[in-house]
Amino acid sequence: MELIYEKSVPGRTGVRIPVADIPRTTGGFPAGLRRFEPAAFPEVSELDLVRHYTNLSRRNFSVDTNFYPLGSCTMKYNAKVMENAAALFAGCHPVVALLPGGEKLVQGPLSLVWELERQLAEITGMDEVTTQPLAGAHGEMTGIMLIAAYHKARGQKRKYVIVPDSSHGTNPASAAMAGYEIVTIPTAPYGDMDLDAYRAAMNDQVAAVMMTCPNTLGLFNPYIAEICRIAHEAGALTYYDGANLNAILGKVRPGDVGFDVIHVNLHKTFGTPHGGGGPGSGPVGVRAGLIPYLPTPRVVKKDDGSFAVEAHPEGIGRVSDFFGNFGIMVRAFGYITLLGREGLIEVSEQAVLNANYLMARLKEEYDLPFDQTCMHECVFSAARQAKEGIHAIDIAKYLIDRGFHPPTVYFPLNVKEAIMIEPTETESKQTLDSFIAVMIEAARCAKESPQELKDAPITTPVGRLDETRAARALQVCCE
Ligand SMILES: *Cc1c(COP(=O)(O)O)cnc(C)c1O
């Protein structure tokens, strides 16, 4: 593709800027910072520019282009009507809510924050929610800070946070950021956290246990109520990583099971196009005992039905600007409101059905380390193919050539050659069938023409990269 600078022709332009009718001034800008030569922008027509960006966008893979079964990420299709809804608020600056008399002008946005908090509390079985955290990992850190504040208020300085070895890497990282030492519990042969090892690790120095359910193997842990009971007996609190909420929407409420704190990923479960690191939103829900520590400020509903912003001085402080990632919250509020109770139940049922369908159709060709009914995702292993020299990464790259985004590979860490597939509820049986056909073809290729897998991808602007180096020494232009 020709670079935009190569298309530049002196004097060509796509816009006509009116001649300034105000006197030129330096605006008080220090001379050292002033530009004396015009900036070297490419000089192109509007059509050149439209083609440039359109062609760039076509190098990007997205849910809007094809199936994106990236396990643990819930890459569902998001209705475009939510984009319109989010755009409605684009002209409203969040600082208005904090200015004297400003609340009156932003009753709509404030009511949305308040309503969304109520919706999320209802869905998760919690008593209160804060929308401030800007991603799942940020929610985890906020949640653990709330737990630390809770123990501190009781004069306790506990040292440890327990996480199972199948947890998302952000769990131990967030707990460590909040000042705790991590105790890792192995996965038992049945696929869940080893209950005996957990019991043995629990004591009065443990601040919390962090559970993901279903876990990153896509398995629902039948012992979560017992796990909560054991923690509470020792005075520890229980944290629910709700990133996989898509699997249990309308079926199980973590608050009812005995969890004290939860984060949910609005950008996974509640309809926001995400990828490449953003945008995210990770609201945190808590049970009554933790409400005093929630971040400040809070949106409150007054007796006359109006909404106000209130300081919450005894809490852990602010964890982000204003009330969080508002555009994402609008999408989530719209999504939950439009689907309603019945719709959300259908989401989880369909997501689980799709994952089990894929699992059943592919288990002849790929090893299935934990062969049991899965929830919203299933984890295969390319161990069988690896014996012939073909690895999970080769299969992933082959899928790119066949038009599909690869599943998550090499995660969870407790499965060798892991291939983690999350289809989500938004895909049709026809799409799943074409993906299954290509996965079966990849397994056949591994036996019959392995070089084809080794060479993939061949249809992309760049071929097989050293991914670590590509990320660290990013080179955005290529000849
Ligand atoms: C995605 C995910 C997270 C982290 O969420 P981010 O929004 O990416 O920070 C945490 N836990 C699990 C299980 C996840 O899938």
The ligand as an SDF file (V2000), in Angstrom:
LIG
                    3D

 15 15  0  0  0  0  0  0  0  0999 V2000
  -10.4420  -10.1400   30.5450 C   0  0  0  0  0  0  0  0  0  0  0  0
  -10.2880  -10.7270   31.8740 C   0  0  0  0  0  0  0  0  0  0  0  0
   -9.7940   -9.9740   32.9520 C   0  0  0  0  0  0  0  0  0  0  0  0
   -9.2310   -8.5750   32.8050 C   0  0  0  0  0  0  0  0  0  0  0  0
  -10.1010   -7.6650   32.2370 O   0  0  0  0  0  0  0  0  0  0  0  0
   -9.5370   -6.3890   31.4240 P   0  0  0  0  0  0  0  0  0  0  0  0
  -10.7480   -5.5910   31.1390 O   0  0  0  0  0  0  0  0  0  0  0  0
   -8.8700   -6.9510   30.2070 O   0  0  0  0  0  0  0  0  0  0  0  0
   -8.5690   -5.6890   32.3110 O   0  0  0  0  0  0  0  0  0  0  0  0
   -9.7550  -10.5720   34.1860 C   0  0  0  0  0  0  0  0  0  0  0  0
  -10.1550  -11.8400   34.3790 N   0  0  0  0  0  0  0  0  0  0  0  0
  -10.6110  -12.6030   33.3620 C   0  0  0  0  0  0  0  0  0  0  0  0
  -11.0560  -14.0140   33.6470 C   0  0  0  0  0  0  0  0  0  0  0  0
  -10.6880  -12.0840   32.0780 C   0  0  0  0  0  0  0  0  0  0  0  0
  -11.1420  -12.8440   31.0830 O   0  0  0  0  0  0  0  0  0  0  0  0
  1  2  1  0
  2  3  1  0
  2 14  2  0
  3  4  1  0
  3 10  2  0
  4  5  1  0
  5  6  1  0
  6  7  2  0
  6  8  1  0
  6  9  1  0
 10 11  1  0
 11 12  2  0
 12 13  1  0
 12 14  1  0
 14 15  1  0
M  END
$$$$
